[in-house]
Amino acid sequence: MKKILLLLSLSCLTAGPLFAETVTSLRLRNTPKPVSVSAEETLDCLTYWELQISAVTTDMYLYGWMLGEKERMRTASILACADLKEMKDRVKNLQVPKELKKLKETHLKIIDMLRNIYTGIERKKPEDIAKGFKIFNLWYAQYANELDQAWERYGRKVDLPPNFDPAGEEDMLFDNAEDRAVYLEAKDLIRNKKYKKAFAKLSSLPSKYAGEAAGDCIRLRQSDCLLMSDSNIPKEESAATKEGLSFLSKIMDRNGYSPVLYEAFYKWRTISQENQYGMTQFSEIPNGIYNKKRWQIIQTIKNHLGKNPRDRWAEAQINLLLDLPNISRKGEHGNDNMIHWGLLYTDVPKKDMGESIVIPGQYDSDVNPLAPDFYALNSSVIDVYDLFEEESYRRNHNRN
């Protein structure tokens, strides 16, 4: 699996002025008693806590624009250190297999190293901060390598056919042939950008699917009709976004399995960030909250697998959820949610995006969803950042 790097250099602490004072603090109350877990479960947990560590560093990255604001830095560092301590307590409570004890200890060490860097950071000289991160980077590189090796040996293996198409998992949920035909027609209309007609088709499907996996699929495609940058549904942009986000939120809140949970989470997070927090480098980015929802969905999928152990796509969705990186502040013109939004909701020509980018919901039949770089953000995406920014502006100001 691709690991999310936490390498923070001095450059993140010496940028420009701060435009907004926002920081998200993840609170992790009620530490559970020690629990024994399998090697696979251990790797899931460590990967999740790594995402939460990254959530803290993303918050602290914001304060690289305010070296002169000592009190703000102090407050932020106190919150960050408290969150890291609670994360450490959670990881310490994992009774892991002996073959992963060293990995766990390294994980705990990098948490302690970050806490040491952030403790009293407002009083430290830039060169001392840089030295701390230099040592941290070496340890984190070692940890990332060990974690990759552990995933290769003990991680979840999912064998999907080379021509596997997740869309087929949606279609089979409609046991009524007429309803299935309507759903397929609606998806075809979406592909052809006839969103108004597609939305009407989806809305005509029986209410009996509400509260079921098929209902999640219907809601997801209804949200697509409303949220695509070139949507022709005659609604004000704010109203369309609110309604589209409502459809996605209902999928998130149902707490039941469906084959679109990964895609729905990815889109829910992207639209939530765009609509509620913003896409600038100075916007609040509540990765901690997003990750708690991510983990909740993973548990829902695992409950489903307890009754359906042969569902390979369900297993694949867990890996995809764990692989999806946090939203970072390192975008060229803002936070990188702009890139996520562009991948999901614009129609930038594939030649501009690079061959390795595959967008959820727009599957290529000859691409294996577990192949390297599936759903990946890579360097070629940065080349089309301006195109996504233009699409976002057009959507917000010139929507039909």
FENLINGI-V902924 format. One record per residue. N is the residue number from 1. PHI is phi as a letter, one per 20 degrees, with the letter a starting at -180 (none if undefined). NEAR is the number of other C-alpha atoms within 8 Angstrom. D_LAST is the distance of its C-alpha to the last C-alpha in Angstrom with 1 decimal. Layout:
# FENLINGI-V902924
n->N phi->PHI near->NEAR d_last->D_LAST
n->N phi->PHI near->NEAR d_last->D_LAST
This chain:
# FENLINGI-V902924
n->1 phi->none near->5 d_last->41.6
n->2 phi->f near->5 d_last->39.8
n->3 phi->e near->7 d_last->40.8
n->4 phi->e near->10 d_last->38.8
n->5 phi->f near->5 d_last->40.7
n->6 phi->d near->8 d_last->41.5
n->7 phi->f near->8 d_last->43.1
n->8 phi->d near->8 d_last->42.7
n->9 phi->d near->9 d_last->44.2
n->10 phi->f near->10 d_last->45.3
n->11 phi->g near->7 d_last->42.2
n->12 phi->f near->10 d_last->40.1
n->13 phi->d near->13 d_last->42.5
n->14 phi->c near->9 d_last->42.5
n->15 phi->e near->8 d_last->38.9
n->16 phi->e near->7 d_last->37.3
n->17 phi->f near->6 d_last->37.0
n->18 phi->e near->10 d_last->35.4
n->19 phi->e near->5 d_last->32.3
n->20 phi->b near->6 d_last->32.1
n->21 phi->d near->6 d_last->34.9
n->22 phi->c near->7 d_last->33.7
n->23 phi->b near->10 d_last->35.6
n->24 phi->e near->9 d_last->35.4
n->25 phi->d near->9 d_last->38.8
n->26 phi->e near->8 d_last->39.4
n->27 phi->d near->6 d_last->42.2
n->28 phi->c near->8 d_last->44.1
n->29 phi->f near->5 d_last->46.5
n->30 phi->l near->4 d_last->49.1
n->31 phi->f near->8 d_last->50.4
n->32 phi->f near->6 d_last->51.7
n->33 phi->f near->5 d_last->55.2
n->34 phi->g near->8 d_last->55.9
n->35 phi->c near->7 d_last->54.7
n->36 phi->e near->7 d_last->55.7
n->37 phi->c near->10 d_last->53.0
n->38 phi->f near->8 d_last->53.0
n->39 phi->f near->11 d_last->52.3
n->40 phi->f near->9 d_last->48.9
n->41 phi->f near->8 d_last->48.0
n->42 phi->g near->12 d_last->49.4
n->43 phi->f near->12 d_last->47.1
n->44 phi->g near->9 d_last->44.1
n->45 phi->f near->8 d_last->45.2
n->46 phi->f near->11 d_last->46.0
n->47 phi->f near->9 d_last->42.6
n->48 phi->f near->11 d_last->40.9
n->49 phi->f near->10 d_last->43.0
n->50 phi->f near->9 d_last->42.3
n->51 phi->f near->12 d_last->38.6
n->52 phi->f near->11 d_last->39.6
n->53 phi->f near->11 d_last->41.8
n->54 phi->f near->11 d_last->38.9
n->55 phi->f near->12 d_last->36.8
n->56 phi->f near->14 d_last->39.6
n->57 phi->f near->10 d_last->39.8
n->58 phi->f near->11 d_last->36.1
n->59 phi->f near->12 d_last->36.6
n->60 phi->f near->12 d_last->39.6
n->61 phi->g near->10 d_last->37.9
n->62 phi->g near->12 d_last->36.0
n->63 phi->e near->11 d_last->39.3
n->64 phi->f near->13 d_last->40.0
n->65 phi->e near->12 d_last->38.4
n->66 phi->b near->12 d_last->40.8
n->67 phi->g near->11 d_last->44.4
n->68 phi->e near->4 d_last->45.5
n->69 phi->e near->7 d_last->44.2
n->70 phi->f near->10 d_last->47.1
n->71 phi->f near->7 d_last->46.7
n->72 phi->f near->7 d_last->43.1
n->73 phi->f near->13 d_last->44.2
n->74 phi->f near->11 d_last->47.2
n->75 phi->f near->8 d_last->45.1
n->76 phi->f near->10 d_last->42.6
n->77 phi->f near->13 d_last->45.6
n->78 phi->f near->10 d_last->47.3
n->79 phi->f near->9 d_last->44.3
n->80 phi->f near->13 d_last->43.9
n->81 phi->f near->11 d_last->47.6
n->82 phi->f near->8 d_last->47.6
n->83 phi->f near->13 d_last->44.8
n->84 phi->f near->13 d_last->46.6
n->85 phi->f near->10 d_last->49.9
n->86 phi->f near->12 d_last->48.4
n->87 phi->f near->11 d_last->46.9
n->88 phi->f near->10 d_last->50.4
n->89 phi->g near->9 d_last->51.9
n->90 phi->f near->10 d_last->49.6
n->91 phi->f near->11 d_last->50.5
n->92 phi->f near->9 d_last->54.2
n->93 phi->f near->10 d_last->54.1
n->94 phi->f near->11 d_last->53.2
n->95 phi->e near->9 d_last->56.4
n->96 phi->e near->12 d_last->55.5
n->97 phi->f near->9 d_last->57.5
n->98 phi->g near->5 d_last->60.1
n->99 phi->f near->5 d_last->58.4
n->100 phi->d near->11 d_last->55.4
n->101 phi->f near->9 d_last->57.4
n->102 phi->f near->7 d_last->57.4
n->103 phi->f near->10 d_last->53.6
n->104 phi->f near->11 d_last->53.3
n->105 phi->f near->8 d_last->55.7
n->106 phi->f near->10 d_last->53.7
n->107 phi->g near->10 d_last->50.5
n->108 phi->f near->11 d_last->52.4
n->109 phi->f near->8 d_last->53.8
n->110 phi->f near->11 d_last->50.4
n->111 phi->f near->12 d_last->49.3
n->112 phi->f near->9 d_last->52.5
n->113 phi->f near->10 d_last->52.0
n->114 phi->f near->9 d_last->48.5
n->115 phi->f near->12 d_last->50.0
n->116 phi->f near->7 d_last->52.8
n->117 phi->f near->11 d_last->50.3
n->118 phi->f near->11 d_last->48.2
n->119 phi->f near->9 d_last->51.3
n->120 phi->m near->9 d_last->52.0
n->121 phi->f near->11 d_last->49.5
n->122 phi->f near->9 d_last->49.3
n->123 phi->e near->6 d_last->53.0
n->124 phi->e near->8 d_last->52.9
n->125 phi->f near->6 d_last->53.1
n->126 phi->g near->8 d_last->50.4
n->127 phi->f near->6 d_last->53.0
n->128 phi->f near->8 d_last->54.0
n->129 phi->f near->12 d_last->50.4
n->130 phi->f near->10 d_last->50.1
n->131 phi->f near->8 d_last->53.3
n->132 phi->f near->10 d_last->52.2
n->133 phi->f near->13 d_last->49.1
n->134 phi->f near->9 d_last->51.1
n->135 phi->f near->8 d_last->53.3
n->136 phi->g near->12 d_last->50.5
n->137 phi->g near->11 d_last->48.7
n->138 phi->f near->8 d_last->51.9
n->139 phi->f near->10 d_last->52.2
n->140 phi->f near->11 d_last->48.6
n->141 phi->g near->8 d_last->48.8
n->142 phi->f near->8 d_last->51.9
n->143 phi->f near->11 d_last->50.1
n->144 phi->f near->10 d_last->47.1
n->145 phi->f near->8 d_last->49.5
n->146 phi->f near->9 d_last->51.5
n->147 phi->f near->10 d_last->48.4
n->148 phi->g near->11 d_last->47.2
n->149 phi->f near->8 d_last->50.7
n->150 phi->f near->11 d_last->50.9
n->151 phi->f near->11 d_last->47.7
n->152 phi->f near->7 d_last->49.2
n->153 phi->e near->6 d_last->52.3
n->154 phi->c near->8 d_last->51.3
n->155 phi->f near->10 d_last->47.5
n->156 phi->f near->8 d_last->45.6
n->157 phi->d near->4 d_last->45.8
n->158 phi->c near->8 d_last->43.3
n->159 phi->d near->5 d_last->44.1
n->160 phi->d near->9 d_last->41.1
n->161 phi->g near->6 d_last->41.5
n->162 phi->g near->7 d_last->40.2
n->163 phi->d near->8 d_last->37.7
n->164 phi->f near->11 d_last->36.6
n->165 phi->c near->9 d_last->33.0
n->166 phi->g near->9 d_last->31.9
n->167 phi->f near->8 d_last->29.3
n->168 phi->f near->7 d_last->32.5
n->169 phi->f near->9 d_last->33.3
n->170 phi->f near->12 d_last->30.3
n->171 phi->f near->10 d_last->30.9
n->172 phi->f near->8 d_last->34.5
n->173 phi->f near->8 d_last->33.6
n->174 phi->e near->10 d_last->32.8
n->175 phi->f near->7 d_last->36.3
n->176 phi->e near->6 d_last->35.1
n->177 phi->f near->7 d_last->34.5
n->178 phi->f near->6 d_last->32.0
n->179 phi->f near->10 d_last->29.9
n->180 phi->f near->12 d_last->30.2
n->181 phi->f near->8 d_last->29.0
n->182 phi->f near->11 d_last->25.9
n->183 phi->f near->13 d_last->25.2
n->184 phi->f near->9 d_last->25.8
n->185 phi->f near->10 d_last->23.6
n->186 phi->f near->13 d_last->20.7
n->187 phi->f near->10 d_last->21.3
n->188 phi->f near->8 d_last->21.5
n->189 phi->f near->12 d_last->18.1
n->190 phi->f near->11 d_last->16.7
n->191 phi->g near->7 d_last->18.7
n->192 phi->e near->6 d_last->17.2
n->193 phi->m near->8 d_last->13.6
n->194 phi->e near->10 d_last->13.3
n->195 phi->f near->13 d_last->12.2
n->196 phi->f near->10 d_last->11.7
n->197 phi->f near->9 d_last->15.1
n->198 phi->f near->15 d_last->16.6
n->199 phi->f near->12 d_last->15.8
n->200 phi->f near->8 d_last->17.5
n->201 phi->f near->12 d_last->20.4
n->202 phi->f near->13 d_last->20.9
n->203 phi->f near->7 d_last->20.9
n->204 phi->e near->6 d_last->23.5
n->205 phi->f near->9 d_last->26.0
n->206 phi->g near->5 d_last->29.0
n->207 phi->f near->5 d_last->29.2
n->208 phi->f near->4 d_last->32.5
n->209 phi->e near->9 d_last->30.8
n->210 phi->f near->8 d_last->29.8
n->211 phi->n near->7 d_last->32.1
n->212 phi->d near->9 d_last->32.9
n->213 phi->f near->12 d_last->32.0
n->214 phi->f near->12 d_last->30.0
n->215 phi->f near->10 d_last->27.9
n->216 phi->f near->13 d_last->27.1
n->217 phi->f near->11 d_last->25.8
n->218 phi->f near->10 d_last->23.6
n->219 phi->f near->11 d_last->22.2
n->220 phi->f near->13 d_last->21.7
n->221 phi->f near->11 d_last->19.7
n->222 phi->f near->14 d_last->17.6
n->223 phi->f near->13 d_last->16.9
n->224 phi->g near->10 d_last->15.9
n->225 phi->g near->14 d_last->13.3
n->226 phi->e near->13 d_last->11.7
n->227 phi->d near->11 d_last->12.6
n->228 phi->g near->9 d_last->12.2
n->229 phi->f near->10 d_last->10.5
n->230 phi->d near->8 d_last->8.6
n->231 phi->g near->13 d_last->7.9
n->232 phi->d near->9 d_last->6.0
n->233 phi->f near->9 d_last->7.4
n->234 phi->f near->5 d_last->6.1
n->235 phi->c near->7 d_last->7.7
n->236 phi->f near->7 d_last->8.1
n->237 phi->g near->9 d_last->8.8
n->238 phi->f near->6 d_last->12.5
n->239 phi->f near->8 d_last->12.7
n->240 phi->f near->11 d_last->11.3
n->241 phi->f near->12 d_last->13.7
n->242 phi->f near->8 d_last->16.5
n->243 phi->f near->10 d_last->16.4
n->244 phi->f near->13 d_last->16.3
n->245 phi->f near->12 d_last->19.1
n->246 phi->f near->8 d_last->20.9
n->247 phi->f near->12 d_last->21.1
n->248 phi->f near->15 d_last->22.5
n->249 phi->f near->9 d_last->24.9
n->250 phi->f near->8 d_last->26.3
n->251 phi->f near->13 d_last->27.3
n->252 phi->f near->13 d_last->28.9
n->253 phi->e near->6 d_last->30.8
n->254 phi->f near->7 d_last->32.1
n->255 phi->l near->8 d_last->34.9
n->256 phi->c near->7 d_last->35.3
n->257 phi->f near->9 d_last->35.3
n->258 phi->b near->10 d_last->32.7
n->259 phi->f near->12 d_last->32.1
n->260 phi->d near->10 d_last->28.7
n->261 phi->f near->12 d_last->30.0
n->262 phi->f near->11 d_last->29.9
n->263 phi->f near->9 d_last->26.3
n->264 phi->f near->12 d_last->25.3
n->265 phi->f near->11 d_last->27.2
n->266 phi->g near->8 d_last->25.8
n->267 phi->f near->10 d_last->22.2
n->268 phi->f near->12 d_last->23.2
n->269 phi->f near->9 d_last->25.0
n->270 phi->f near->11 d_last->22.2
n->271 phi->f near->11 d_last->19.5
n->272 phi->g near->10 d_last->22.3
n->273 phi->f near->12 d_last->23.2
n->274 phi->f near->10 d_last->19.8
n->275 phi->e near->8 d_last->18.9
n->276 phi->d near->6 d_last->22.5
n->277 phi->c near->10 d_last->24.4
n->278 phi->o near->9 d_last->22.5
n->279 phi->c near->12 d_last->22.9
n->280 phi->e near->9 d_last->25.4
n->281 phi->f near->11 d_last->29.1
n->282 phi->d near->13 d_last->30.1
n->283 phi->f near->11 d_last->27.9
n->284 phi->f near->10 d_last->29.8
n->285 phi->c near->12 d_last->29.8
n->286 phi->e near->8 d_last->31.4
n->287 phi->g near->10 d_last->32.5
n->288 phi->g near->12 d_last->35.5
n->289 phi->f near->8 d_last->33.4
n->290 phi->g near->9 d_last->31.3
n->291 phi->f near->11 d_last->34.5
n->292 phi->f near->8 d_last->36.1
n->293 phi->f near->9 d_last->33.3
n->294 phi->g near->10 d_last->33.8
n->295 phi->f near->9 d_last->37.5
n->296 phi->f near->8 d_last->37.0
n->297 phi->f near->11 d_last->35.0
n->298 phi->f near->10 d_last->37.8
n->299 phi->f near->8 d_last->40.4
n->300 phi->f near->11 d_last->38.4
n->301 phi->f near->12 d_last->38.5
n->302 phi->f near->8 d_last->42.2
n->303 phi->f near->8 d_last->43.0
n->304 phi->f near->10 d_last->41.4
n->305 phi->f near->12 d_last->43.5
n->306 phi->f near->7 d_last->46.6
n->307 phi->d near->6 d_last->46.3
n->308 phi->c near->7 d_last->44.7
n->309 phi->f near->7 d_last->46.4
n->310 phi->e near->5 d_last->45.6
n->311 phi->f near->8 d_last->41.8
n->312 phi->f near->9 d_last->41.2
n->313 phi->f near->9 d_last->37.4
n->314 phi->f near->10 d_last->37.9
n->315 phi->f near->12 d_last->40.3
n->316 phi->f near->10 d_last->37.8
n->317 phi->f near->11 d_last->35.1
n->318 phi->f near->11 d_last->37.7
n->319 phi->f near->9 d_last->38.3
n->320 phi->f near->9 d_last->34.6
n->321 phi->f near->10 d_last->34.1
n->322 phi->f near->10 d_last->37.1
n->323 phi->e near->10 d_last->36.0
n->324 phi->f near->6 d_last->32.5
n->325 phi->f near->7 d_last->33.1
n->326 phi->f near->9 d_last->32.3
n->327 phi->f near->9 d_last->29.6
n->328 phi->d near->10 d_last->31.4
n->329 phi->e near->13 d_last->31.3
n->330 phi->e near->8 d_last->32.2
n->331 phi->f near->10 d_last->28.9
n->332 phi->f near->8 d_last->29.1
n->333 phi->c near->6 d_last->26.4
n->334 phi->r near->12 d_last->26.2
n->335 phi->f near->16 d_last->27.1
n->336 phi->e near->13 d_last->26.6
n->337 phi->f near->12 d_last->24.0
n->338 phi->g near->13 d_last->21.6
n->339 phi->f near->11 d_last->23.4
n->340 phi->g near->9 d_last->23.2
n->341 phi->f near->12 d_last->19.5
n->342 phi->f near->13 d_last->19.1
n->343 phi->f near->9 d_last->21.4
n->344 phi->e near->9 d_last->19.8
n->345 phi->c near->10 d_last->16.0
n->346 phi->d near->12 d_last->15.6
n->347 phi->c near->6 d_last->16.8
n->348 phi->f near->9 d_last->19.1
n->349 phi->g near->6 d_last->21.7
n->350 phi->g near->7 d_last->24.9
n->351 phi->f near->6 d_last->27.0
n->352 phi->e near->8 d_last->25.5
n->353 phi->e near->12 d_last->26.0
n->354 phi->n near->9 d_last->29.6
n->355 phi->f near->6 d_last->31.2
n->356 phi->e near->7 d_last->32.1
n->357 phi->e near->12 d_last->28.7
n->358 phi->c near->10 d_last->27.7
n->359 phi->e near->9 d_last->24.6
n->360 phi->g near->8 d_last->25.2
n->361 phi->n near->6 d_last->23.8
n->362 phi->c near->6 d_last->23.9
n->363 phi->e near->11 d_last->27.6
n->364 phi->e near->7 d_last->29.8
n->365 phi->f near->8 d_last->32.7
n->366 phi->d near->7 d_last->35.2
n->367 phi->d near->10 d_last->34.5
n->368 phi->f near->12 d_last->36.5
n->369 phi->f near->6 d_last->34.4
n->370 phi->d near->8 d_last->37.5
n->371 phi->f near->7 d_last->38.1
n->372 phi->g near->4 d_last->38.1
n->373 phi->m near->9 d_last->34.7
n->374 phi->f near->11 d_last->32.7
n->375 phi->m near->8 d_last->29.6
n->376 phi->e near->8 d_last->31.3
n->377 phi->e near->7 d_last->30.0
n->378 phi->c near->8 d_last->32.2
n->379 phi->f near->6 d_last->32.7
n->380 phi->f near->8 d_last->30.5
n->381 phi->f near->11 d_last->27.4
n->382 phi->g near->9 d_last->28.2
n->383 phi->f near->9 d_last->27.8
n->384 phi->d near->10 d_last->24.1
n->385 phi->g near->12 d_last->23.6
n->386 phi->f near->7 d_last->22.1
n->387 phi->f near->8 d_last->19.5
n->388 phi->f near->14 d_last->18.4
n->389 phi->f near->9 d_last->18.4
n->390 phi->f near->8 d_last->16.1
n->391 phi->f near->11 d_last->13.7
n->392 phi->f near->9 d_last->13.9
n->393 phi->f near->9 d_last->13.3
n->394 phi->f near->10 d_last->10.2
n->395 phi->f near->11 d_last->8.8
n->396 phi->f near->8 d_last->10.2
n->397 phi->c near->6 d_last->9.3
n->398 phi->c near->7 d_last->6.4
n->399 phi->f near->11 d_last->3.8
n->400 phi->f near->7 d_last->0.0
